[in-house]
Amino acid sequence: MASTIKLSELAVGSKAVVQGMPAQGPASLRLREMGVLPGVAITLVRTAPFGDPLEIRVRGYNLTLRKSEAEHVMVEISKTET
């Protein structure tokens, strides 16, 4: 069984599926509005030189997140990498 990690801990180029996120707060609302929901597949495209912000690919477009926002999103690494 795959383990769940924070989105901020995902390696560049890795694919994962969102498993959970905070139920409240402005970051939660922003993420939901941008399509980051449980069950959605994402890919970590790149990070800035000091690790903040992160760029993810979700639902066919690239989205930039603060590392503090990514800390609250729990993901499960996909078993098959393509």
N, CA, C and O atoms as CSV, one atom per row, in Angstrom:
chain,resi,resn,atom,element,x,y,z
A,1,MET,N,N,0.844,-1.185,0.000
A,1,MET,CA,C,0.000,0.000,0.000
A,1,MET,C,C,0.882,1.237,0.000
A,1,MET,O,O,1.849,1.312,0.758
A,2,ALA,N,N,0.559,2.191,-0.832
A,2,ALA,CA,C,1.358,3.410,-0.947
A,2,ALA,C,C,1.125,4.312,0.252
A,2,ALA,O,O,0.045,4.334,0.844
A,3,SER,N,N,2.163,5.051,0.590
A,3,SER,CA,C,2.039,5.958,1.729
A,3,SER,C,C,1.587,7.336,1.261
A,3,SER,O,O,1.745,7.699,0.096
A,4,THR,N,N,1.035,8.073,2.174
A,4,THR,CA,C,0.576,9.424,1.904
A,4,THR,C,C,1.621,10.401,2.404
A,4,THR,O,O,2.100,10.287,3.532
A,5,ILE,N,N,1.977,11.373,1.553
A,5,ILE,CA,C,2.958,12.396,1.922
A,5,ILE,C,C,2.387,13.776,1.617
A,5,ILE,O,O,1.347,13.900,0.970
A,6,LYS,N,N,3.061,14.788,2.079
A,6,LYS,CA,C,2.664,16.161,1.775
A,6,LYS,C,C,3.069,16.486,0.342
A,6,LYS,O,O,4.091,16.003,-0.145
A,7,LEU,N,N,2.275,17.296,-0.323
A,7,LEU,CA,C,2.597,17.727,-1.682
A,7,LEU,C,C,3.956,18.423,-1.710
A,7,LEU,O,O,4.694,18.289,-2.686
A,8,SER,N,N,4.291,19.150,-0.675
A,8,SER,CA,C,5.567,19.864,-0.615
A,8,SER,C,C,6.765,18.916,-0.564
A,8,SER,O,O,7.892,19.344,-0.814
A,9,GLU,N,N,6.546,17.634,-0.243
A,9,GLU,CA,C,7.626,16.641,-0.164
A,9,GLU,C,C,7.771,15.820,-1.446
A,9,GLU,O,O,8.682,14.998,-1.554
A,10,LEU,N,N,6.893,16.033,-2.405
A,10,LEU,CA,C,6.906,15.279,-3.653
A,10,LEU,C,C,8.129,15.662,-4.483
A,10,LEU,O,O,8.496,16.836,-4.543
A,11,ALA,N,N,8.758,14.681,-5.119
A,11,ALA,CA,C,9.930,14.934,-5.957
A,11,ALA,C,C,9.501,15.516,-7.301
A,11,ALA,O,O,8.434,15.185,-7.817
A,12,VAL,N,N,10.336,16.379,-7.860
A,12,VAL,CA,C,10.051,16.989,-9.160
A,12,VAL,C,C,9.895,15.886,-10.203
A,12,VAL,O,O,10.709,14.965,-10.275
A,13,GLY,N,N,8.843,15.993,-11.007
A,13,GLY,CA,C,8.553,15.012,-12.045
A,13,GLY,C,C,7.656,13.876,-11.588
A,13,GLY,O,O,7.181,13.095,-12.413
A,14,SER,N,N,7.416,13.769,-10.290
A,14,SER,CA,C,6.578,12.694,-9.759
A,14,SER,C,C,5.103,12.989,-9.974
A,14,SER,O,O,4.660,14.137,-9.972
A,15,LYS,N,N,4.365,11.905,-10.157
A,15,LYS,CA,C,2.913,12.011,-10.310
A,15,LYS,C,C,2.266,11.477,-9.047
A,15,LYS,O,O,2.767,10.540,-8.425
A,16,ALA,N,N,1.146,12.084,-8.675
A,16,ALA,CA,C,0.454,11.674,-7.460
A,16,ALA,C,C,-1.030,11.956,-7.593
A,16,ALA,O,O,-1.477,12.620,-8.529
A,17,VAL,N,N,-1.782,11.436,-6.635
A,17,VAL,CA,C,-3.222,11.675,-6.565
A,17,VAL,C,C,-3.505,12.350,-5.234
A,17,VAL,O,O,-3.034,11.902,-4.189
A,18,VAL,N,N,-4.272,13.425,-5.275
A,18,VAL,CA,C,-4.625,14.154,-4.059
A,18,VAL,C,C,-5.496,13.256,-3.190
A,18,VAL,O,O,-6.488,12.700,-3.660
A,19,GLN,N,N,-5.120,13.116,-1.919
A,19,GLN,CA,C,-5.870,12.285,-0.979
A,19,GLN,C,C,-6.645,13.108,0.037
A,19,GLN,O,O,-7.718,12.700,0.481
A,20,GLY,N,N,-6.110,14.261,0.407
A,20,GLY,CA,C,-6.794,15.068,1.405
A,20,GLY,C,C,-6.229,16.468,1.459
A,20,GLY,O,O,-5.113,16.727,1.010
A,21,MET,N,N,-7.023,17.370,2.020
A,21,MET,CA,C,-6.624,18.760,2.160
A,21,MET,C,C,-7.436,19.379,3.283
A,21,MET,O,O,-8.438,18.805,3.711
A,22,PRO,N,N,-7.016,20.551,3.772
A,22,PRO,CA,C,-7.762,21.160,4.877
A,22,PRO,C,C,-9.188,21.497,4.461
A,22,PRO,O,O,-9.450,21.855,3.313
A,23,ALA,N,N,-10.095,21.376,5.410
A,23,ALA,CA,C,-11.500,21.640,5.129
A,23,ALA,C,C,-11.839,23.118,5.165
A,23,ALA,O,O,-12.848,23.536,4.597
A,24,GLN,N,N,-11.004,23.921,5.832
A,24,GLN,CA,C,-11.301,25.336,5.988
A,24,GLN,C,C,-10.077,26.179,5.693
A,24,GLN,O,O,-8.963,25.671,5.574
A,25,GLY,N,N,-10.308,27.480,5.579
A,25,GLY,CA,C,-9.215,28.420,5.391
A,25,GLY,C,C,-9.139,28.944,3.975
A,25,GLY,O,O,-9.656,28.326,3.044
A,26,PRO,N,N,-8.488,30.096,3.813
A,26,PRO,CA,C,-8.402,30.712,2.483
A,26,PRO,C,C,-7.613,29.864,1.484
A,26,PRO,O,O,-7.950,29.843,0.300
A,27,ALA,N,N,-6.568,29.165,1.942
A,27,ALA,CA,C,-5.787,28.325,1.035
A,27,ALA,C,C,-6.645,27.178,0.519
A,27,ALA,O,O,-6.560,26.819,-0.656
A,28,SER,N,N,-7.459,26.607,1.376
A,28,SER,CA,C,-8.327,25.503,0.979
A,28,SER,C,C,-9.311,25.946,-0.096
A,28,SER,O,O,-9.510,25.246,-1.089
A,29,LEU,N,N,-9.913,27.086,0.099
A,29,LEU,CA,C,-10.874,27.616,-0.878
A,29,LEU,C,C,-10.185,27.871,-2.215
A,29,LEU,O,O,-10.720,27.507,-3.263
A,30,ARG,N,N,-9.008,28.489,-2.192
A,30,ARG,CA,C,-8.263,28.780,-3.423
A,30,ARG,C,C,-7.927,27.486,-4.164
A,30,ARG,O,O,-8.098,27.406,-5.380
A,31,LEU,N,N,-7.453,26.483,-3.442
A,31,LEU,CA,C,-7.088,25.218,-4.068
A,31,LEU,C,C,-8.301,24.536,-4.698
A,31,LEU,O,O,-8.218,24.025,-5.815
A,32,ARG,N,N,-9.413,24.528,-3.992
A,32,ARG,CA,C,-10.632,23.915,-4.555
A,32,ARG,C,C,-11.094,24.654,-5.796
A,32,ARG,O,O,-11.506,24.028,-6.773
A,33,GLU,N,N,-11.031,25.977,-5.772
A,33,GLU,CA,C,-11.442,26.769,-6.937
A,33,GLU,C,C,-10.554,26.496,-8.144
A,33,GLU,O,O,-11.004,26.599,-9.285
A,34,MET,N,N,-9.304,26.151,-7.897
A,34,MET,CA,C,-8.349,25.879,-8.978
A,34,MET,C,C,-8.379,24.417,-9.426
A,34,MET,O,O,-7.622,24.035,-10.319
A,35,GLY,N,N,-9.240,23.592,-8.822
A,35,GLY,CA,C,-9.393,22.210,-9.259
A,35,GLY,C,C,-8.586,21.191,-8.501
A,35,GLY,O,O,-8.559,20.024,-8.892
A,36,VAL,N,N,-7.922,21.587,-7.423
A,36,VAL,CA,C,-7.163,20.638,-6.612
A,36,VAL,C,C,-8.132,20.050,-5.589
A,36,VAL,O,O,-8.428,20.661,-4.562
A,37,LEU,N,N,-8.617,18.850,-5.897
A,37,LEU,CA,C,-9.611,18.170,-5.081
A,37,LEU,C,C,-9.173,16.734,-4.839
A,37,LEU,O,O,-8.399,16.193,-5.628
A,38,PRO,N,N,-9.650,16.096,-3.760
A,38,PRO,CA,C,-9.313,14.685,-3.543
A,38,PRO,C,C,-9.685,13.839,-4.755
A,38,PRO,O,O,-10.765,13.987,-5.326
A,39,GLY,N,N,-8.771,12.948,-5.138
A,39,GLY,CA,C,-8.973,12.065,-6.282
A,39,GLY,C,C,-8.403,12.584,-7.588
A,39,GLY,O,O,-8.378,11.854,-8.579
A,40,VAL,N,N,-7.943,13.832,-7.613
A,40,VAL,CA,C,-7.408,14.440,-8.828
A,40,VAL,C,C,-5.915,14.119,-8.963
A,40,VAL,O,O,-5.160,14.212,-7.995
A,41,ALA,N,N,-5.505,13.741,-10.173
A,41,ALA,CA,C,-4.096,13.454,-10.453
A,41,ALA,C,C,-3.329,14.755,-10.667
A,41,ALA,O,O,-3.820,15.674,-11.322
A,42,ILE,N,N,-2.118,14.823,-10.110
A,42,ILE,CA,C,-1.248,15.983,-10.282
A,42,ILE,C,C,0.169,15.518,-10.575
A,42,ILE,O,O,0.533,14.376,-10.294
A,43,THR,N,N,0.967,16.419,-11.145
A,43,THR,CA,C,2.383,16.187,-11.379
A,43,THR,C,C,3.142,17.405,-10.877
A,43,THR,O,O,2.759,18.538,-11.168
A,44,LEU,N,N,4.205,17.185,-10.130
A,44,LEU,CA,C,5.048,18.303,-9.701
A,44,LEU,C,C,5.998,18.619,-10.845
A,44,LEU,O,O,6.898,17.835,-11.147
A,45,VAL,N,N,5.800,19.766,-11.479
A,45,VAL,CA,C,6.562,20.155,-12.661
A,45,VAL,C,C,7.939,20.677,-12.275
A,45,VAL,O,O,8.953,20.233,-12.814
A,46,ARG,N,N,7.971,21.629,-11.331
A,46,ARG,CA,C,9.257,22.188,-10.897
A,46,ARG,C,C,9.066,22.993,-9.622
A,46,ARG,O,O,7.950,23.330,-9.226
A,47,THR,N,N,10.199,23.289,-8.995
A,47,THR,CA,C,10.203,24.159,-7.816
A,47,THR,C,C,11.183,25.284,-8.071
A,47,THR,O,O,12.107,25.144,-8.871
A,48,ALA,N,N,10.983,26.395,-7.394
A,48,ALA,CA,C,11.920,27.513,-7.474
A,48,ALA,C,C,13.225,27.098,-6.785
A,48,ALA,O,O,13.239,26.120,-6.038
A,49,PRO,N,N,14.315,27.824,-7.023
A,49,PRO,CA,C,15.615,27.440,-6.463
A,49,PRO,C,C,15.622,27.197,-4.953
A,49,PRO,O,O,16.340,26.309,-4.493
A,50,PHE,N,N,14.871,27.931,-4.186
A,50,PHE,CA,C,14.844,27.728,-2.746
A,50,PHE,C,C,13.621,26.935,-2.295
A,50,PHE,O,O,13.304,26.899,-1.106
A,51,GLY,N,N,12.929,26.295,-3.249
A,51,GLY,CA,C,11.810,25.415,-2.925
A,51,GLY,C,C,10.459,26.083,-2.809
A,51,GLY,O,O,9.472,25.422,-2.486
A,52,ASP,N,N,10.390,27.371,-3.063
A,52,ASP,CA,C,9.124,28.088,-2.930
A,52,ASP,C,C,9.047,29.154,-4.004
A,52,ASP,O,O,9.916,30.026,-4.028
A,53,PRO,N,N,8.084,29.145,-4.879
A,53,PRO,CA,C,6.884,28.320,-4.949
A,53,PRO,C,C,7.107,27.014,-5.702
A,53,PRO,O,O,8.201,26.731,-6.190
A,54,LEU,N,N,6.027,26.220,-5.782
A,54,LEU,CA,C,6.008,24.959,-6.519
A,54,LEU,C,C,5.082,25.120,-7.715
A,54,LEU,O,O,4.085,25.838,-7.647
A,55,GLU,N,N,5.416,24.452,-8.803
A,55,GLU,CA,C,4.525,24.454,-9.974
A,55,GLU,C,C,4.020,23.040,-10.184
A,55,GLU,O,O,4.810,22.106,-10.323
A,56,ILE,N,N,2.697,22.879,-10.207
A,56,ILE,CA,C,2.101,21.568,-10.438
A,56,ILE,C,C,1.263,21.604,-11.703
A,56,ILE,O,O,0.795,22.659,-12.130
A,57,ARG,N,N,1.084,20.432,-12.294
A,57,ARG,CA,C,0.190,20.289,-13.441
A,57,ARG,C,C,-1.041,19.568,-12.921
A,57,ARG,O,O,-0.956,18.463,-12.385
A,58,VAL,N,N,-2.179,20.211,-13.090
A,58,VAL,CA,C,-3.436,19.656,-12.611
A,58,VAL,C,C,-4.532,19.958,-13.633
A,58,VAL,O,O,-4.679,21.100,-14.069
A,59,ARG,N,N,-5.293,18.946,-14.010
A,59,ARG,CA,C,-6.423,19.103,-14.929
A,59,ARG,C,C,-6.044,19.817,-16.231
A,59,ARG,O,O,-6.840,20.578,-16.780
A,60,GLY,N,N,-4.821,19.568,-16.721
A,60,GLY,CA,C,-4.411,20.101,-18.014
A,60,GLY,C,C,-3.782,21.478,-18.011
A,60,GLY,O,O,-3.485,22.012,-19.080
A,61,TYR,N,N,-3.567,22.073,-16.848
A,61,TYR,CA,C,-2.899,23.371,-16.809
A,61,TYR,C,C,-1.907,23.418,-15.652
A,61,TYR,O,O,-1.978,22.609,-14.727
A,62,ASN,N,N,-0.986,24.369,-15.715
A,62,ASN,CA,C,0.014,24.515,-14.667
A,62,ASN,C,C,-0.462,25.525,-13.637
A,62,ASN,O,O,-1.006,26.574,-13.980
A,63,LEU,N,N,-0.248,25.192,-12.372
A,63,LEU,CA,C,-0.682,26.014,-11.247
A,63,LEU,C,C,0.503,26.203,-10.305
A,63,LEU,O,O,1.183,25.237,-9.959
A,64,THR,N,N,0.745,27.424,-9.897
A,64,THR,CA,C,1.829,27.716,-8.968
A,64,THR,C,C,1.249,27.872,-7.569
A,64,THR,O,O,0.285,28.607,-7.355
A,65,LEU,N,N,1.861,27.158,-6.615
A,65,LEU,CA,C,1.415,27.180,-5.223
A,65,LEU,C,C,2.552,27.609,-4.304
A,65,LEU,O,O,3.724,27.337,-4.568
A,66,ARG,N,N,2.190,28.271,-3.240
A,66,ARG,CA,C,3.170,28.546,-2.190
A,66,ARG,C,C,3.472,27.235,-1.477
A,66,ARG,O,O,2.615,26.357,-1.387
A,67,LYS,N,N,4.687,27.110,-0.973
A,67,LYS,CA,C,5.054,25.904,-0.242
A,67,LYS,C,C,4.171,25.750,0.991
A,67,LYS,O,O,3.842,24.628,1.379
A,68,SER,N,N,3.782,26.864,1.611
A,68,SER,CA,C,2.920,26.807,2.800
A,68,SER,C,C,1.547,26.231,2.459
A,68,SER,O,O,0.927,25.592,3.309
A,69,GLU,N,N,1.063,26.441,1.244
A,69,GLU,CA,C,-0.204,25.848,0.810
A,69,GLU,C,C,-0.017,24.360,0.530
A,69,GLU,O,O,-0.869,23.546,0.888
A,70,ALA,N,N,1.094,24.007,-0.106
A,70,ALA,CA,C,1.373,22.616,-0.457
A,70,ALA,C,C,1.593,21.745,0.775
A,70,ALA,O,O,1.404,20.530,0.715
A,71,GLU,N,N,1.983,22.345,1.876
A,71,GLU,CA,C,2.194,21.607,3.132
A,71,GLU,C,C,0.912,20.948,3.624
A,71,GLU,O,O,0.972,19.942,4.330
A,72,HIS,N,N,-0.239,21.493,3.266
A,72,HIS,CA,C,-1.515,21.002,3.776
A,72,HIS,C,C,-2.207,20.016,2.844
A,72,HIS,O,O,-3.229,19.433,3.203
A,73,VAL,N,N,-1.655,19.828,1.652
A,73,VAL,CA,C,-2.260,18.902,0.687
A,73,VAL,C,C,-1.557,17.556,0.788
A,73,VAL,O,O,-0.345,17.462,0.591
A,74,MET,N,N,-2.323,16.520,1.095
A,74,MET,CA,C,-1.775,15.172,1.213
A,74,MET,C,C,-1.988,14.431,-0.109
A,74,MET,O,O,-3.081,14.449,-0.674
A,75,VAL,N,N,-0.927,13.779,-0.592
A,75,VAL,CA,C,-0.990,13.069,-1.875
A,75,VAL,C,C,-0.456,11.653,-1.721
A,75,VAL,O,O,0.304,11.352,-0.800
A,76,GLU,N,N,-0.869,10.792,-2.643
A,76,GLU,CA,C,-0.356,9.434,-2.719
A,76,GLU,C,C,0.368,9.303,-4.046
A,76,GLU,O,O,-0.218,9.553,-5.099
A,77,ILE,N,N,1.628,8.916,-4.010
A,77,ILE,CA,C,2.433,8.801,-5.218
A,77,ILE,C,C,1.849,7.708,-6.110
A,77,ILE,O,O,1.513,6.620,-5.642
A,78,SER,N,N,1.734,8.019,-7.411
A,78,SER,CA,C,1.201,7.047,-8.374
A,78,SER,C,C,2.162,5.897,-8.507
A,78,SER,O,O,3.379,6.083,-8.474
A,79,LYS,N,N,1.618,4.710,-8.659
A,79,LYS,CA,C,2.434,3.511,-8.770
A,79,LYS,C,C,3.116,3.397,-10.121
A,79,LYS,O,O,4.211,2.845,-10.219
A,80,THR,N,N,2.472,3.920,-11.174
A,80,THR,CA,C,3.045,3.834,-12.518
A,80,THR,C,C,3.497,5.203,-12.966
A,80,THR,O,O,2.700,6.140,-13.017
A,81,GLU,N,N,4.751,5.323,-13.286
A,81,GLU,CA,C,5.332,6.563,-13.815
A,81,GLU,C,C,5.469,6.400,-15.324
A,81,GLU,O,O,5.941,5.366,-15.798
A,82,THR,N,N,5.058,7.422,-16.085
A,82,THR,CA,C,5.184,7.338,-17.548
A,82,THR,C,C,6.112,8.413,-18.037
A,82,THR,O,O,6.356,8.519,-19.239
